[in-house]
């Protein structure tokens, strides 16, 4: 009510401008770090090697995939692979891991960009991670490799440092959107959410239907929100 007694109309709440939010600042940095230009520019021949390596690793395990095995899968000679990857198997592992991380991050940016508020931004993050974890078998493989590397270093030192940085950037997105939702000191809870999503195939019954996958994503969102201390969306 104004001083002269007239009743003022309450303005409708609109979506908050993302440019002023913690999550937008974190997303901009995240997108900058994961610029996929050099990944998208990978030659068809190198891409074919990486894709074959990932496929074999999922089926047989990374330790079982030698240069000879890879050459046989591609129906080429091993020296041909070395012409694309002079560093051999270690270089292929590094490039495959970068390939996986960059495509995950590119999909994540695309998923959260349209979000109109912090709550939908968070839910989009969780859903994207869950769906990719369930649909892409290589996700479990690389999560296992990264997890082992934390305890007993198995990746090249520079790649190990880079991967740790990528994981920190990803978790910083959760921390940023949590701040936009009024939460503080959630770093441990964010790690718990990440662990939940990385283990999706252990608690979610596999399904080939879109409805079943959507139901699983709903469960992931509900559990993650509970961990963070947020109400259901």
Backbone torsions as a table, in degrees:
resi	resn	phi	psi	omega
1	UNK	NA	138.3	-178.7
2	UNK	-87.1	175.5	-177.6
3	UNK	-61.6	-30.6	-177.8
4	UNK	-90.8	8.4	173.4
5	UNK	94.3	-3.7	-179.7
6	UNK	-76.1	144.9	179.9
7	UNK	-86.1	129.9	179.4
8	UNK	-94.0	143.6	178.6
9	UNK	-82.5	138.3	179.3
10	UNK	-77.7	128.9	-179.5
11	UNK	-69.8	142.9	177.6
12	UNK	-69.0	140.1	178.7
13	UNK	-76.5	130.3	179.2
14	UNK	-111.9	169.2	179.1
15	UNK	-62.1	137.9	179.9
16	UNK	-68.2	142.4	178.8
17	UNK	-69.1	119.8	-174.4
18	UNK	-61.9	-26.4	-176.9
19	UNK	-61.9	-19.6	-177.8
20	UNK	-100.8	5.3	-173.7
21	UNK	-100.1	157.6	176.1
22	UNK	-63.2	-40.0	-176.1
23	UNK	-65.5	-34.3	-179.7
24	UNK	-70.3	-39.4	176.7
25	UNK	-61.7	-43.1	179.8
26	UNK	-68.2	-38.0	-179.9
27	UNK	-67.3	-39.7	178.4
28	UNK	-61.3	-42.8	178.7
29	UNK	-67.7	-40.9	179.2
30	UNK	-60.0	-48.3	-179.3
31	UNK	-64.4	-37.2	179.4
32	UNK	-65.3	-42.2	-178.9
33	UNK	-68.5	-30.1	-176.6
34	UNK	-108.4	35.8	174.0
35	UNK	-58.2	118.8	-173.3
36	UNK	-89.5	13.5	-175.5
37	UNK	-54.8	-48.8	-176.3
38	UNK	-71.8	-25.8	175.8
39	UNK	-71.0	-44.5	-179.8
40	UNK	-66.6	-24.5	-179.8
41	UNK	-86.3	1.5	179.4
42	UNK	-58.3	135.4	-178.3
43	UNK	-64.3	152.1	178.5
44	UNK	-55.4	-37.0	-178.8
45	UNK	-65.9	-45.2	179.2
46	UNK	-66.9	-38.6	179.7
47	UNK	-63.0	-39.0	179.1
48	UNK	-63.1	-39.0	178.3
49	UNK	-66.1	-46.3	-179.5
50	UNK	-61.7	-45.1	-178.9
51	UNK	-64.4	-39.9	177.9
52	UNK	-66.0	-40.9	178.9
53	UNK	-61.5	-45.3	178.3
54	UNK	-61.3	-43.8	-178.6
55	UNK	-61.6	-44.3	-179.6
56	UNK	-68.4	-38.0	179.7
57	UNK	-62.6	-40.0	-179.9
58	UNK	-64.0	-39.4	-176.4
59	UNK	-80.6	-44.2	-170.9
60	UNK	-111.1	-12.9	-174.8
61	UNK	93.6	145.1	-173.1
62	UNK	-61.8	-39.1	-175.9
63	UNK	-65.4	-22.1	-177.5
64	UNK	-87.0	-8.0	-175.8
65	UNK	-95.8	102.4	178.0
66	UNK	-96.5	172.6	177.3
67	UNK	-63.6	-35.0	178.9
68	UNK	-67.1	-42.3	178.4
69	UNK	-62.2	-43.0	-179.4
70	UNK	-65.3	-42.1	179.3
71	UNK	-62.8	-39.8	178.8
72	UNK	-64.6	-41.7	179.2
73	UNK	-62.2	-37.1	-177.5
74	UNK	-88.8	-7.1	-178.6
75	UNK	59.2	45.4	175.9
76	UNK	-137.6	174.9	177.8
77	UNK	-92.1	148.1	-177.6
78	UNK	-53.1	-41.2	179.5
79	UNK	-57.2	-29.3	178.2
80	UNK	-65.0	-38.4	178.2
81	UNK	-65.3	-41.4	-179.9
82	UNK	-63.8	-26.7	178.2
83	UNK	-66.9	-26.5	177.1
84	UNK	-93.5	-32.1	-178.7
85	UNK	-129.6	82.1	-177.7
86	UNK	-57.0	-27.4	180.0
87	UNK	-80.5	2.1	176.6
88	UNK	69.8	-145.5	-173.6
89	UNK	-60.5	-40.3	-179.8
90	UNK	-61.4	-39.7	179.4
91	UNK	-68.5	-36.8	178.6
92	UNK	-66.3	-41.9	177.4
93	UNK	-60.1	-46.7	-178.9
94	UNK	-62.2	-44.8	-178.8
95	UNK	-67.8	-35.5	178.7
96	UNK	-66.6	-40.6	179.2
97	UNK	-66.6	-41.6	176.7
98	UNK	-62.7	-41.9	178.6
99	UNK	-57.0	-49.8	-178.4
100	UNK	-62.3	-49.3	-177.6
101	UNK	-63.3	-45.3	-176.3
102	UNK	-66.4	-37.6	178.9
103	UNK	-72.4	-34.7	174.2
104	UNK	-61.8	-47.3	-176.3
105	UNK	-68.5	-35.5	176.3
106	UNK	-63.9	-43.3	178.3
107	UNK	-64.7	-37.1	180.0
108	UNK	-64.9	-45.6	179.0
109	UNK	-59.6	-43.7	178.8
110	UNK	-62.9	-33.9	-177.3
111	UNK	-73.0	-35.6	-173.6
112	UNK	-95.4	-17.5	-178.1
113	UNK	-54.2	-43.3	-176.9
114	UNK	-74.5	-8.9	-175.9
115	UNK	-58.8	131.2	-176.2
116	UNK	-89.0	-17.1	179.6
117	UNK	-150.9	174.6	-175.5
118	UNK	-63.5	-38.1	-177.8
119	UNK	-63.8	-45.8	-179.8
120	UNK	-71.8	-30.5	175.3
121	UNK	-60.8	-48.6	179.8
122	UNK	-61.3	-47.7	-178.8
123	UNK	-62.0	-37.1	179.3
124	UNK	-65.6	-39.4	176.7
125	UNK	-59.7	-48.6	-176.5
126	UNK	-64.5	-44.9	-179.0
127	UNK	-62.7	-43.9	-178.9
128	UNK	-61.8	-46.0	-179.8
129	UNK	-62.3	-46.0	-178.8
130	UNK	-60.1	-49.8	-176.3
131	UNK	-61.9	-45.4	179.8
132	UNK	-66.5	-36.4	179.8
133	UNK	-62.6	-39.1	-177.4
134	UNK	-79.3	-37.6	-173.3
135	UNK	-87.4	-23.6	-176.4
136	UNK	-112.5	104.4	-177.6
137	UNK	-56.4	-31.7	-178.1
138	UNK	-66.0	-17.5	178.8
139	UNK	-60.0	-44.9	179.3
140	UNK	-65.4	-37.4	179.9
141	UNK	-60.9	-50.3	-176.7
142	UNK	-70.8	-33.4	175.9
143	UNK	-62.7	-39.2	178.6
144	UNK	-64.7	-44.8	-179.8
145	UNK	-61.6	-45.7	179.9
146	UNK	-63.8	-40.0	179.5
147	UNK	-64.0	-43.7	178.6
148	UNK	-65.0	-39.0	-178.0
149	UNK	-62.4	-29.7	178.6
150	UNK	-65.0	-33.9	-176.9
151	UNK	-92.6	-47.3	-179.5
152	UNK	-132.1	106.2	-172.9
153	UNK	-57.6	119.5	179.6
154	UNK	-121.1	-12.3	178.1
155	UNK	-95.5	156.7	173.2
156	UNK	-54.0	144.5	-172.9
157	UNK	-54.0	-46.8	-177.4
158	UNK	-65.3	-36.2	178.1
159	UNK	-70.9	-38.2	178.4
160	UNK	-60.4	-43.1	178.4
161	UNK	-65.3	-41.5	-179.4
162	UNK	-64.7	-42.6	179.5
163	UNK	-62.7	-44.0	177.8
164	UNK	-58.8	-38.3	178.1
165	UNK	-65.9	-41.7	178.7
166	UNK	-60.7	-44.8	-179.5
167	UNK	-63.0	-41.5	177.7
168	UNK	-61.1	-40.9	178.8
169	UNK	-63.6	-41.9	179.2
170	UNK	-63.1	-46.7	-179.5
171	UNK	-67.6	-27.7	178.5
172	UNK	-65.8	-26.7	175.8
173	UNK	-65.3	-43.2	177.5
174	UNK	-63.0	-43.5	-179.4
175	UNK	-63.2	-39.7	-179.3
176	UNK	-65.8	-46.9	-179.3
177	UNK	-68.8	-30.4	175.7
178	UNK	-64.1	-39.2	177.3
179	UNK	-63.8	-38.9	177.1
180	UNK	-64.7	-25.0	179.2
181	UNK	-93.1	6.7	175.6
182	UNK	88.9	14.2	-179.1
183	UNK	-102.5	144.4	177.0
184	UNK	-128.4	162.1	176.4
185	UNK	52.0	54.6	-176.7
186	UNK	-111.2	11.7	-174.1
187	UNK	-57.5	-42.3	178.9
188	UNK	-66.9	-41.8	179.0
189	UNK	-64.2	-35.0	177.8
190	UNK	-64.4	-40.4	177.1
191	UNK	-63.1	-35.9	177.6
192	UNK	-66.0	-40.9	177.8
193	UNK	-63.6	-43.4	179.4
194	UNK	-61.7	-40.5	177.9
195	UNK	-64.3	-40.9	176.7
196	UNK	-57.2	-47.7	-175.9
197	UNK	-71.5	-38.3	177.9
198	UNK	-63.8	-27.2	179.8
199	UNK	-97.8	20.3	-175.7
200	UNK	-54.2	-39.9	-177.1
201	UNK	-71.0	-9.9	179.3
202	UNK	-87.7	-26.2	-179.0
203	UNK	-114.3	-10.4	-179.9
204	UNK	-102.7	127.4	177.8
205	UNK	-71.1	118.9	-177.5
206	UNK	-53.9	140.6	179.5
207	UNK	-146.0	149.7	179.2
208	UNK	-102.3	-0.7	-178.0
209	UNK	-95.6	146.0	178.3
210	UNK	-63.6	-35.8	-180.0
211	UNK	-64.5	-42.9	179.6
212	UNK	-65.7	-40.1	178.5
213	UNK	-64.9	-40.3	178.5
214	UNK	-64.6	-38.2	178.1
215	UNK	-64.6	-40.0	177.2
216	UNK	-64.5	-40.0	178.1
217	UNK	-63.9	-38.0	176.9
218	UNK	-61.1	-41.3	178.5
219	UNK	-64.0	-43.1	179.9
220	UNK	-60.7	-43.7	179.1
221	UNK	-62.3	-45.4	-177.6
222	UNK	-62.9	-44.1	-178.7
223	UNK	-68.7	-43.4	-179.1
224	UNK	-62.4	-41.8	178.5
225	UNK	-64.1	-37.5	178.1
226	UNK	-64.7	-41.5	178.8
227	UNK	-61.5	-42.1	-178.2
228	UNK	-76.2	-14.2	-179.3
229	UNK	86.1	30.5	-179.4
230	UNK	-110.7	152.8	175.5
231	UNK	-70.0	157.3	177.6
232	UNK	-61.9	146.9	-178.8
233	UNK	-82.7	NA	NA
